[in-house]
Every structure is written in structure tokens, then in C-alpha cells.
């Protein structure tokens, strides 16, 4: 079962919901044959039994095609299958009329009449349910349900049924078709809602990236804007003094040079602060981000005493590993630990989404970039499966003897999962 399990876990959440919805309606076709078609073989007399069973099988197969095309339409992958839906509606009505006609013929035994009545209901129930999947306006669904139910009752009257029997037939059809129609409506609504939430998540991620860019732009403006204005004024003053042959022009240009050098230093500080990551903040953020995503997360570790360059390198490991868990994994549990061992600090990020996380593993550009960062501080990085269903990232960096401390639990921080992931990606791209 590892193959099907891996195939399922590789799917995104919206794709899983779509697969479940699609195969649920395919199962309806199987259920129609099993519940209504096969029993007719033993309860309907010959020569009608095989024809009734074949009719139900053909109707079920036709319904499966209609349901599949309708779901494709709801996802925008093909045009609305109006002709196919209309043909299926006519087929359902004709088949249901044929079974009612067979009941009216008074075939041998009450069991045969009951079986044919059940077949009639099944044809109408599943027919309306599949057609409902392809209806654009949900206000038309009640009209479809009422139309089929009333038509079935009127057809029973036309065949000579008493008023009470025709009314019972219409009410039974109303309840059955109403149930299957509402099931179809809710299934399509749920599928569309999941995809819309996923699209909203991507939109929020893009907005978070844009907000981070604006913040960086504002920081640069605050640093450079004032200094450039001063440089422009002093340069203009120096030009005027030089034209008059005043020695103060040299002093003004020296001041311009000093301000320009200071501006360069301030810009480097801004960029450095943007690119460097803080390990303590990333550990706290990882727990908040993962918990916000519904992943049970335990974060332990103490960053006190670690050199700044070591903290920065390990912070990028936490950021990239957390992003991979959110993006590529389907994990339910994740643990992030930081502890000292034999003169080196060891960071471990472990989750139970091994199959999908491995897809972004050792050969990915993200982990390759992390190895380069760790190489600058003589560190190493290992990433790969670690047991059944477990994916582990381990970073080891040598540190001085002054760094000590036991691992302690870090308190959670409420961080928006989408914004945290998007900003981490943008910062990684900028680096």
C-alpha cells in the first residue's frame, strides 16, 4: 500500500478533496447497479430481468460520465456539458417510464412490482443527482427536483394508477431526488470552497511579500532620502562657492564625501538587517506558524551565548525547513530542537511527512543554499528520511567552549502561517 499511500500524500489538500468528491460520485454509479440493477435479475421474471439490469448498468455508466464532465466544468477545465446533461435527463425519464410501464403490465408476483418500483426510484434519484452537478444556478435545482417528481406521479396516473398511489410515487421521488440533489450541491460547494481558500492563501502570501518589499523600501527611503537632500544642497553650495573662487568649496565637498560614505554604511546596515535571521525569533516563529497550520509542533532550545554568525546560519535552516514542511509536506507532527553536543550545536527539524517532504529534499536549491550558509561557519547539513514516514533535517555547527546550556521549551508565538512562509521565501530569494 506504500504506492497508493505515497500517491495520496503527494496531492495538495484541494486535489485530495477533488479526488474524494469525484470518486464518491463514481461510487454512486456502482451503488446504483448493486442496489437496483443486480437484485432485478432475481426478482423480475424473464425475459425482462436481463434487460432491466442492462438498462440500469447503462444508466449508471452514463451518469458517471455526466458527473465527471460536470465536475470538470465546475473547476473550469471544460465547457458546461449542457447537451450531455439534457440527454441524460431524457434517458433517465425514458428508463423510469419503461419500468413503470412494466409495473403496469402486472408481471408475476408482488416482488417483481416492488423491484421495478425500486429501479424506477433509483433511475430518477441518481439521474437528478448527477444532473445537479452541472447546474450553474442553484435556484434551478428545486425546479429540477419538483419537475421529475411531478412528472413521475403524472406518468403513474396516465398508466391508470389511483390518485393515492400516484401521490405516494411523487412524494417518494421528491424525497429521494431532493436528497441526492442536495448532496451534489453541497459537494460542489465544498470543493469550490476548498479551492477558493487555497487561492486566498496564495493571495495572502503575495500580499505579505509585497508588504515586506514596501517595508524595505520605506527603510531605504528613511535612510537615503535625508542624506541625498543634504548632499544635493551642499553640492549646489559648493558649486556656487567654487564659481566665486572661495576656499570653502573644498570643505563643502569634503562634507559631501563624508555624508555619502555614511549613507553607504547605513544602506549596508539596512540590507544586513533584512538578510540576517535571528535564531530565537525563528524558533518561536516556527512553533507559531506550524501550529497555525494545524501541525502539532514542539520546539525546544536555548540560543543564549551562540555567536551571531552561527545563530544567523541556523535561523535560515529553521526558516527553510519550516517552509518545506508547510509547502511540500502533509505532516501532522513536527519537532524542532536545538542543543549542545560535544562542542557543537545541533539543530534538528523532524516531521512525519516524509514522502512529500522528500520531494523537496537533498537536491533542492533551498537545502543547497543552506549548505553554503553552514559551510561559511564550518557547519554541515543532513536531510532525508529517518524511519517510517519521518523526514529529518539535522544541522551541526562547531562552537566555542563558552557556549553551554540545556534545552528548554520555547513559548509559542502567534504568527500568520501564510505571511510567515511568504516572507521567508522572499527573504531567501533576496539572499
ABEGO torsion letter per residue (X at the ends): XAAAAAAAAABBAAAAAAAAAAAAAAAAAAAAAAAAAAAAAAABBOAAAAAAAAAAAAAAAAAAAAAAAAAAAAAGABBBBAAAAAAAAAAAAAAAAAAAAAAAAGBBEAAAAAAAAAAAAAAAAAAAAAAAAABABAAAAAAAAAAAAAAAAAAAAAAGBBAAAAAAAAAAAAAAAAAAAAAAAAAAAAAAAAAAAAAAAAAAAAAAAAAAAAAAAAAAAAAAAAAAAAAAAAAAAAAAAAAAGBAAAAAAAAAAAAAAAAAAAAAAAAAAAAABBBAAAAAAAAAAAAAAAGBBBBBBEBABGBBAAAAAAAAAAAAAAAAAAAAABABABBBBBBBBBGGBBBBBBBBABAAAAAAABAABAAAAAAAAAAAAAGBBBBBEBBEBGBBBBBBBBBBBAABBEBBBBBBBBBBBAAAAAAAAAAAAAAX
